[in-house]
Amino acid sequence: MSNVALELTNVRKKIKNKEIIKDVNLTIRQGEVYGFIGPNGAGKTTTIRMIVGLMDLTDGEIKVLGKSIEKEYKDAARNLGAIVENPEMYPFMTGRQNLSHFARMYDDVPKGRVEEVITLVGLDQAIDEKVSKYSLGMRQRLGIAQAILHKPAVLILDEPTNGLDPAGIREIRDYIRRLAVEDNVAVMISSHLLSEIELMCDRIGIIKHGELITEQSVKEDSEEADQSEIKVVLDVKETEEAIKVLASLELKAEKEGSQLVSLMTRETIPQVVNKLVESGVTIYGVTGVKPSLEDQFLELTGGNIIE
């Protein structure tokens, strides 16, 4: 198992006697991209603000590479890069001047690193323009460039693809994956684009009312995939006979137009197909449909709107 990069232990936050965050425990390993999602007001931004040291904890502990954010802030912060809400830049300076200014704030940013991050985030063409002329998407890219200047072990990104066009979203997604795999960076992403979270992340955690209600792997291994229940669409000619066959296997089926829909595990599908064929049912197609992250999110959170 990879080393732990970010660890939250029994983290709580109270504001005016109201408990906003309730005993959150989560671990992110080096080289892992972790999606952190939840409805409006669930506690995502509060949790992120505590991780980066912008807000005090009421109780619990947050560690970056084993260093406490509260007790060893300087050592912990050295290994942390972040964009929280909108990236703050000096609008009267160019992108390059902004990055050079931020590079001077760190002790160990090597010469040439500014040029390296400019290319990494695709800002070569606009880097010498004033930031006041930048689009929202260009500001996001510059924010990510600033956050990775000092090669952090942990990168926290709040809505990293905000304002980007589809090509830009794909570029940032590919870069984040590359950053995790090639540089062994632990990345925590909060986003409302669930389709992007699904493509980008290794694991996701869903927070609701300040509690981490579930964590799951985005890419199941083969054994997990065989055991988990999925929706199966059966395109058959003799629907009534097919319903009886499924009932004999203790499976329920519902009609959706000319097709049947049933919940079953992947390993059950061959048994169902064999039984249907033996019973003389004409099969035109069998399709397994894994619930999307959006479906699971809406089911777990009761359909609340996402930030």
VOGU-3710 file (C-alpha; in Angstrom, 3 decimals, decimal comma):
1> msnvaleltn> 0,000/0,000/0,000  1,204/3,517/-0,821  2,192/5,835/1,985  -0,476/7,991/3,621  -0,248/11,586/2,365  -3,309/13,183/3,999  -5,101/11,911/7,093  -8,178/13,298/8,877  -8,943/11,734/12,273  -12,225/12,435/14,118
11> vrkkiknkei> -12,346/15,960/12,678  -15,120/18,142/14,093  -16,095/21,772/13,610  -18,617/23,746/15,649  -19,755/27,263/14,769  -21,993/29,007/17,324  -22,854/25,695/19,014  -23,894/24,179/15,688  -21,888/21,124/14,648  -20,920/21,680/11,010
21> ikdvnltirq> -18,461/18,766/10,643  -19,062/15,565/12,622  -16,223/13,102/13,256  -14,879/12,954/9,699  -12,218/10,283/9,144  -10,527/9,885/5,780  -7,148/8,888/4,391  -5,645/9,730/0,998  -2,555/7,873/-0,188  0,309/9,161/-2,297
31> gevygfigpn> -0,454/8,823/-6,008  -4,227/8,720/-5,396  -6,875/11,088/-6,780  -9,739/11,409/-4,286  -13,089/13,012/-5,166  -14,833/14,848/-2,325  -18,473/15,540/-3,155  -21,695/16,481/-1,399  -24,857/18,620/-1,591  -24,955/22,361/-0,918
41> gagktttirm> -24,041/23,105/2,684  -22,806/19,556/3,342  -19,447/20,713/4,704  -17,067/20,307/1,741  -15,596/23,805/1,774  -15,420/23,902/5,586  -13,456/20,619/5,566  -11,107/21,881/2,844  -10,554/25,180/4,682  -9,552/23,230/7,808
51> ivglmdltdg> -7,167/21,016/5,805  -5,305/24,021/4,390  -5,221/25,855/7,728  -7,691/28,644/6,871  -10,043/27,528/9,654  -9,368/26,042/13,090  -10,589/22,579/14,070  -12,910/22,219/17,055  -11,615/18,705/17,644  -9,643/15,949/15,907
61> eikvlgksie> -6,451/16,049/13,868  -5,356/16,669/10,277  -1,927/15,471/9,133  -0,011/16,069/5,898  2,784/13,493/5,493  2,484/12,835/9,231  2,788/16,527/10,194  -0,107/18,123/12,112  -1,761/21,133/10,465  -2,397/22,654/13,907
71> keykdaarnl> 0,802/21,753/15,777  3,366/21,729/12,935  1,759/24,075/10,420  4,948/25,239/8,676  6,167/21,672/8,033  2,687/20,492/6,996  2,013/23,504/4,735  5,351/22,988/2,933  3,902/19,774/1,469  0,505/21,254/0,631
81> gaivenpemy> -0,719/23,034/-2,510  -4,291/24,302/-2,877  -6,893/26,239/-4,782  -9,791/27,057/-2,448  -12,750/28,656/-4,208  -11,372/31,211/-6,739  -7,601/31,569/-7,299  -6,395/34,967/-6,045  -3,892/36,661/-8,375  -2,584/40,192/-8,879
91> pfmtgrqnls> -4,606/41,483/-11,881  -2,145/44,302/-12,738  0,698/41,782/-13,184  1,204/39,270/-16,002  0,761/35,551/-15,417  4,520/35,056/-15,482  5,084/37,895/-12,971  2,470/36,367/-10,653  4,161/32,958/-10,747  7,629/34,458/-10,252
101> hfarmyddvp> 6,307/36,407/-7,263  4,811/33,271/-5,677  7,971/31,261/-6,437  9,991/33,716/-4,326  7,748/32,936/-1,321  9,032/29,350/-1,207  12,513/28,313/-0,111  13,162/25,594/-2,643  11,558/26,382/-6,027  14,310/25,588/-8,563
111> kgrveevitl> 15,205/27,897/-11,416  13,169/26,936/-14,460  10,208/25,603/-12,454  8,065/28,622/-13,442  8,573/27,850/-17,155  7,872/24,173/-16,474  4,468/24,800/-14,827  3,486/27,332/-17,513  3,844/24,603/-20,142  2,214/21,955/-17,924
121> vgldqaidek> -1,031/23,939/-17,601  -1,008/25,156/-21,228  -0,575/28,900/-20,647  2,410/29,495/-22,967  0,462/31,802/-25,299  -1,127/34,026/-22,614  1,495/34,015/-19,852  2,842/37,514/-20,649  -0,608/39,146/-20,695  -1,972/40,918/-17,617
131> vskyslgmrq> -4,155/38,659/-15,471  -6,949/41,289/-15,634  -7,415/40,204/-19,287  -7,623/36,479/-18,426  -10,830/34,495/-18,809  -12,082/32,506/-15,813  -10,646/29,321/-17,337  -7,223/30,933/-17,801  -7,278/32,083/-14,159  -8,023/28,485/-13,105
141> rlgiaqailh> -5,003/27,243/-15,055  -2,811/29,936/-13,503  -4,152/28,989/-10,052  -3,201/25,338/-10,571  0,252/26,418/-11,830  0,748/28,473/-8,650  -0,460/25,593/-6,429  2,082/23,125/-7,883  5,102/25,478/-8,063  6,771/23,967/-4,998
151> kpavlildep> 5,957/20,351/-6,016  3,591/19,615/-3,103  2,956/16,048/-1,911  -0,737/16,883/-1,419  -2,782/19,018/-3,817  -6,259/20,270/-2,814  -8,407/21,529/-5,698  -11,826/23,117/-5,148  -13,651/23,166/-8,511  -10,460/22,930/-10,633
161> tngldpagir> -12,296/22,841/-13,979  -14,597/25,786/-13,227  -14,980/27,996/-16,309  -13,067/25,687/-18,645  -14,343/24,592/-22,048  -14,547/20,812/-22,783  -11,033/20,726/-24,255  -9,650/22,571/-21,230  -11,470/20,251/-18,815  -9,943/17,235/-20,536
171> eirdyirrla> -6,450/18,768/-20,436  -6,688/19,540/-16,701  -8,125/16,053/-16,020  -5,269/14,399/-17,918  -2,733/16,593/-16,143  -4,144/15,755/-12,678  -3,986/12,027/-13,481  -0,406/12,431/-14,736  0,545/14,399/-11,627  -0,732/11,570/-9,410
181> vednvavmis> 0,804/8,716/-11,393  4,152/10,253/-12,412  4,897/12,534/-9,433  3,135/10,403/-6,775  1,051/13,417/-5,640  -2,087/12,856/-3,542  -4,876/14,953/-5,070  -8,158/15,830/-3,355  -10,787/17,308/-5,672  -14,118/18,884/-4,823
191> shllseielm> -16,326/19,356/-7,884  -19,956/19,413/-8,971  -19,064/17,801/-12,327  -19,711/14,200/-11,284  -18,917/12,784/-14,726  -15,452/14,361/-14,444  -14,974/13,059/-10,888  -15,787/9,567/-12,187  -13,187/9,836/-14,967  -10,523/11,513/-12,846
201> cdrigiikhg> -10,640/9,850/-9,424  -9,560/6,540/-7,902  -11,911/6,866/-4,923  -14,725/9,182/-3,870  -16,146/10,236/-0,525  -19,644/11,689/-0,142  -20,319/14,127/2,695  -23,839/14,995/3,869  -24,833/17,141/6,878  -21,175/17,206/7,944
211> eliteqsvke> -20,801/13,408/7,979  -18,812/11,273/5,550  -21,622/8,889/4,626  -19,751/6,665/2,174  -16,405/6,080/0,516  -16,003/3,888/-2,528  -13,626/2,889/-5,258  -14,467/4,351/-8,671  -12,804/1,418/-10,437  -13,913/-1,856/-8,856
221> dseeadqsei> -11,659/-4,886/-9,118  -13,026/-7,921/-11,000  -14,180/-9,722/-7,839  -16,069/-6,652/-6,551  -17,605/-6,131/-9,994  -18,895/-9,735/-10,070  -20,493/-9,446/-6,615  -22,083/-5,992/-6,906  -25,665/-5,689/-8,125  -26,301/-3,953/-11,434
231> kvvldvkete> -29,329/-3,167/-13,592  -29,682/-5,619/-16,486  -31,815/-4,804/-19,546  -33,217/-7,879/-21,337  -34,446/-7,432/-24,909  -36,591/-10,550/-25,433  -39,522/-11,617/-27,599  -41,581/-13,631/-25,066  -41,673/-11,160/-22,171  -44,251/-12,979/-20,022
241> eaikvlasle> -42,329/-16,259/-20,227  -39,102/-14,414/-19,426  -40,702/-12,884/-16,305  -41,654/-16,402/-15,105  -38,083/-17,654/-15,715  -36,639/-14,753/-13,711  -39,161/-15,377/-10,916  -38,004/-19,028/-10,733  -34,496/-17,659/-10,085  -35,910/-15,325/-7,401
251> lkaekegsql> -35,352/-12,266/-9,554  -37,923/-9,500/-10,079  -38,406/-7,941/-13,496  -40,161/-4,785/-14,648  -41,325/-3,909/-18,136  -39,780/-0,842/-19,752  -41,382/-0,548/-23,154  -40,670/-3,791/-25,030  -37,793/-4,673/-22,682  -37,412/-6,132/-19,204
261> vslmtretip> -35,250/-4,656/-16,454  -33,960/-6,655/-13,504  -31,379/-6,203/-10,743  -28,774/-8,972/-10,471  -25,058/-9,562/-9,965  -22,761/-9,886/-12,963  -22,032/-13,519/-12,181  -25,789/-14,297/-12,309  -26,184/-13,122/-15,927  -24,896/-16,342/-17,657
271> qvvnklvesg> -27,253/-18,436/-15,498  -30,200/-16,224/-16,479  -29,317/-16,389/-20,191  -28,981/-20,200/-20,107  -32,337/-20,566/-18,330  -34,065/-18,262/-20,834  -32,644/-20,231/-23,783  -33,712/-23,551/-22,194  -37,236/-22,150/-21,801  -37,415/-21,217/-25,496
281> vtiygvtgvk> -37,250/-17,441/-24,954  -35,865/-15,520/-27,947  -33,103/-13,162/-26,774  -32,194/-10,119/-28,864  -29,818/-8,554/-26,355  -28,621/-8,432/-22,732  -27,099/-5,203/-21,424  -25,641/-4,595/-17,968  -25,967/-1,004/-16,784  -23,797/0,014/-13,813
291> psledqflel> -25,320/2,950/-11,893  -23,431/6,147/-12,631  -21,813/8,173/-9,884  -24,609/10,707/-10,382  -27,278/8,003/-9,798  -25,510/6,832/-6,643  -25,017/10,396/-5,421  -28,692/11,285/-5,856  -29,789/8,085/-4,146  -27,485/8,619/-1,151
301> tggniie> -28,176/12,330/-0,697  -31,883/12,388/-1,497  -31,494/14,351/-4,716  -30,088/17,556/-3,242  -28,529/20,083/-5,579  -24,740/19,904/-5,738  -22,513/22,920/-5,274
//
